[in-house]
Amino acid sequence: MSRPDPADFRKRFLARETLLGSFVKFPTGHSTEILGSVGFDFVVIDEEHGPFDRVATDQALVAARAARIAGLVRVPDVGRILGALDDGAAGVLVPHVSNARKAREVVAQCRYRGGARGFSNTTRAGDYGGRGFWTHVDRQDAEVAVLAMIEDVEALSCLPEIMSVDGLDGVFIGRGDLTVAMGATGLDSPDVQKAAEAILSAARAGGKSVCLMVANADEAAAWARRGASAFIVSSDQGLLRSAASKTATDFASMRKGTAP
């Protein structure tokens, strides 16, 4: 089956194509390979909540390259951006971008021209020196996707300023963190829904693409009608737990000796 080039992830994200992804929390390459093989568009390697060090992230990004799936990295802080990009990440997802100053700092760490990214073309991103100096600079600046996570109450008061930051490609609506920060009853509470709608409206006005986590395709379709285009469904852990739980339930009657 023909697959889009993972290097085109940013282009597809900016074009508001419908993209399907999942978080990867197991610190190996296997989950990424599997998700790529079944047709997911991207994975988000979770350094924030998963047990990833630099070596484990590197291995997962090798698997992404092998499976021809875009490998993004959710970094725990701005200081981890450079390693993820040098190891070949298609982009980064940065938590707790609660103001425009933080958004500008994130963009600067992802860009060579006009930014502050430390240069090396002897990494996987630079084909281990196979790309010339300026070819590497231009391709990375063109291909690396920069996503800010909007998940703090503070961010809701300065959404237009965040969305106006040049070089920020899009935002992820962190409904889970917003729910906790607001003390709301759940993701579907009126306060969280109102916050999500405000983020979507600001993103539209600022020309930014929107990603968020959903439970299934029906929920994704509902958010797509509101302007979101990239969707993260569960994680490798969540998908495994769901499938394993169903299998355990299916076998429950046999284990109790009640099967015919």
C-alpha positions, 0 to 999 in steps of 0.5 A: 500500500502506498503511504504518504512520505513521513517528511510531509507530515507538517505539510499535511498538518498545515493543509488540515488533512485528517490525520490519525495518531496515537501516543507511544509510551512503551520505550521500544520501537515495536509499538511505532512499527505496529501503528505504522504497519496498520496505517496510522499517520503519526505517533507521539513518542511520550517523553513527558509521561512515558519512560523515555530517555534519549536512547529509547526515543532514538530507537522509537524514531528508527522504528518510525523511519522503518515503518514510514510513519511520522514520529513526533515527540512530546518533550517534557521541557524545551531543553529536550527539543534539540535531541528529539529533532536531531534524532529525526523527529517529524515535529514536537508537541510541547506541554504547558505553552501558556503564553506567547513568550513560551510559544516564541521560545518553542519555535526558536528552538525548532528553527535554524533561520531566525531561531536558536536551534543548535546546528549539526547535520551529522545526525539522523536528521541530517542523514549523518552528514549526507545533507549539505550544510544549507540543504539540511537547514532549509529542509529541517526548517521546512519539515519540522512541525511545531505544536503547542499544548494549550492545557492551562487556564492561564493560556485561555486569557491570551489565546490570540497572542499565542496563535499569532506567534509566527512559526507555530504550526498548530496547537493541541487542546489538552482537555485532560489537563484543563479538566483538572485545572478547572476542577471540572467534572469531566472532559465533556463538562460545560467549562471544558467544552467552552475552553475547547471552543475558545481555543478552536475559534482562536486557532481559526482566527490565527490560521493554526491547525488543531490536534486533540485526543478523541475516543473514537472516529465518531468523536473525531468527526464531531470535532472535525466539524468544529475545525480540528483535523489531527486526532490522537486515539489512545496510546499503545498502552491503552490500545493493548489494555482495551484489546486484552480486556475484551479478550479476558471478558470473552473468555470469562465464561470458559474460565468459570467453567460455564462454557458449553 
